[in-house]
Amino acid sequence: MKTPFVAAVRAIVSKDLRAEWRSRELVSAMALFSLLTVLVFSFALELDKSAREAVISGVLWVSLIFASLLGFNRSLSLEHDQGSLDALLLAPVSRSALFVGKLLGNFTFTMLVALMLLPLMTALYGVNLLDGWALLTTVVGVFGFSAIGTLLATLAVQTRSREALLPIALLPVCLPFLLTAVRATKGILGGAPQSEWQVWLQLLATITSIYMVLCLLLYRFVLEE
Amino acid sequence: MTQLKSDSPLVASPQPRLLRALTMLTALGFAGCLVLGLLVAGTDIQQGQVQRIFYIHMPAFFGAFTAFGATVLGGLVYLWRGSEAWDRIALAGVEVGLAFALINLLTGAIWARPIWNTWWTWDPRLTSAAVMCLTYAAYLMLRAGIENPGRRRSLMSVYGIFAFVSVLLTLFIIRIVPDTIHPVIVGASPQNAQGSFEATSGVLLALLPSMILWLTVMPITLMWHRYRLALRQEAVDALKLKALGG
């Protein structure tokens, strides 16, 4: 008998959250890394008053994606190294439940980092990122690249030089998210009328849905038999 | 050196007649298209001779499109049916498509130097075309990094399907991000496009045969040759395993 979908997802997510709560390894590393990325950008691009409006949303999204790479790699290589992925595969759990469980865990961790970055960047650069729409864009975008990131991290842990290969595999495929999310965030930050940036948010949601469906369909092929 | 026996897997099976015909057609067609593009078509009034590179530039992108499309098809059928042949087709598609995509980038840069006064600019379409090349380069790196052949085939089928997003992005990006200077030949060019020209009957005469050749015959022929190469590589690997195993 198979474990019901929701119960399986809940079990996997709560396992990931509990492990993270006890070690506090992943989120703190991701948070620190994203902070450093923001700082590096600030110095490298000399983010002053005139430059920041245009580039701030780009800095936000690139920092988020970089930090999430760290998280995806860690979350899947832990499963792989300790053989727990094999155990999960033996368990009577549907493959898509496995995917959704890992995805929700990764999404939560990346979202935590985002929730730290948004107020911080608001304070640092004097722009208003604490806007409902900006938050919605963040949720949709982070969800989208967490989906493809979870799938590709599962793929990458099975390769020889996995830490190096995940960014190479993920960054090009992430580009549609980066493009639309940056445009939407930029419009929202710049105070443009909703009609101007709404289309980017809609595009982002569309791309996220397409990727989600593809990931759900293809995840079982990425898992070891 | 020992003589190979004719039934050894290292001796290539003779090329099927269709493949020979296709190879001939590709070679002759390519020469013919060069004649059409370089000699028959008129010189562009504004851009001069450099416009002729377009007869290779755009067809090369569509050749890459066909080849990368074959990768998606190969990936889907492999995941569905599990036959290794389709994985070889997928790999052939990536290698042939990547070569075409690089030709596309290179010819574009050569054209842009006199027309845009720069080899490269961070235009949305140029950027996405470059990302497309990197995506498929990533495919080859990933593929080389997976040791188990069965795992390699199914993982790479999945990645080949996702990688196609970059092709679609390149194709449609100028519809979603209108601030491009890249000219559009089919349909109206964006108003800030630099160096566009009209597809007059003279241009079409040289372009159409070239398009058809690069879109169909050329990628299929090259992929077929690559497929046969993959078969022989597998034979060599099997022999190596046998030699090591005693």
Interface residues (C-beta under 8 A of the other chain):
Chain A: I148 L151 L152 L155 A156 Q158 T159 R160 S161 R162 L165 I168 A169 P172 V173 L175 P176 L179 L203 L214 L218 F221 V222 E224 E225
Chain B: L79 S128 V131 M132 L134 T135 A138 M141 L142 G145 I146 E147 N148 G150 R151 S154 L155 S157 V158 Y159 I161 F162 A163 V165 S166 L169 I176 V177
